[in-house]
Amino acid sequence: MVPDVKPNSSSGPPSKDKIKTGEKRTGGTQVVPQSPEAEGDLIAQISTLQQQLHSSHEREKNLQKELTKAQRGLTAAQPKEANIAG
């Protein structure tokens, strides 16, 4: 049996139950916090998620560059190997 693991609040966004606490739904995806503290928490969460998204995009870009470089190296090495075998 696997024990339930609760994520650390600083490692990711809180659960939906926690987000819904103290908020009024206005329809669609808009949410109006009931207190300034709740609004500040949401703004902090959004900021953190934006930073994580930006970091992910940068990592993806760097991995794409590495992949392209590795593929070029493979393509360049193939003709050399063909000449050695012949």
N, C-alpha and C positions, 0 to 999 in steps of 0.2 A: 504494500500500500504506500502510495506516495503522499507525503505530508503537503498540506497547502502552504504555498510560499507567497507571502505578501510582499510586493515590491516596496522598496524604500521610497519615501515621498520625494526625495531629492533626485532619484534616478529616473523618474518618468512622471507622466501626468497622473493625477489621482483618478480613482475609479469614478464611474458615472454617478454612483450614489453620493459620493462626496461633492461632486460638482453641483448636483441638483440641490443640495442643502442650501437653504436661504435664498433661493432664486425664484423669480416669477417668469413663467413662459409667456412670450408675447406673440407666439405663432412663428412658424417657419423655424429657422435656426437661431433667431435672435434671442438673447437671454439678458434680462435686466437684473443685476444683483440688488439685494435688499439693503446692503450696507456698503460703505466706502471700503471697509476692510476686505469684503468679498470681491469687490471690483478690483482692488489692488492685487489680490491673489490671482484673479483671472488675467490681469495684465502681465503679471510676472510669469504665469504659465505660458502665455502667448509668446512672450519674449524668449523664454527658454526653448520653446518648440521651434521658433524661427531660427535661433542659433543652431539648434540641432539639425534642422533642415539645411541650413547653409553649409554646415560642416559635412553633411552627407553629400551634398552636391559637389563640394570641393574634392572629397575623397573619390567620388565617382569619376570626376574629371581626371584626377591623377591616375586612377586605375586604368582608364581608357588610354591615357598616354603611354603607360607601361605596356599595355597589351599591344598597342600599335608598334611600339619600339621592338617588342619581342617578336611580333610577326614579321617585321622588316628584317630582323636578324635571321630568322628562320628562312625567309625567302632568299636572302643573300648567301646563306650557307649551303643551300641545295645545289646550285651550279658548281660550287667548289667540290662537293662530295661526288658529283657526277663525273667530273674531270679526273678525280683520284681513282675512281672505280674503273675508268675506261682505259 
